[in-house]
Amino acid sequence: MVTGEEGNSVAETLPVSAARPWRGTSSAPFDAHFYTSVLPDRVVAQCQGNPGAVPVVNLHLANGRVLDLCHIMHLTERWFAVQYFRDTVTCADTDVAFLPYELVVLVSVALQHSSQRRIGFNIRGEAAALDAAPAAQEPPA
């Protein structure tokens, strides 16, 4: 199992609804199990050995739309919520989508060099940038 920064498994870092936990009853090929186990493991495997790469995860929907994921926000038995990049060039703006699992027909994982894209998919459930935040400056004395 892949572990996060705090030593938690990746599956433990994604918020699955406590009221209606996933029981593996979905007939969709990409269900909560996929998003908590298979996808994070694949992203980690793709990134290993590629320190300058940014993971890009796209959800291809049955209606022809493609969502460039920032992160997965919430999972339930029948649907999930994602934050996705509205502008895939600058990754400056995001939106939230609530989707039934059955709407997703393909999930793609790719790597882009950090010179082409600074922000990508984060398995820990928050937006992440490769560049560190600028250092705080001391106020003048």
Beta strands, then each sheet from edge to edge (+ up, - down):
strand 1: 53-61
strand 2: 66-75
strand 3: 79-85
strand 4: 94-100
strand 5: 104-113
strand 6: 119-120
strand 7: 128-129
sheet 1: 4+ 3- 2+ 1- 5+
sheet 2: 6+ 7-
end
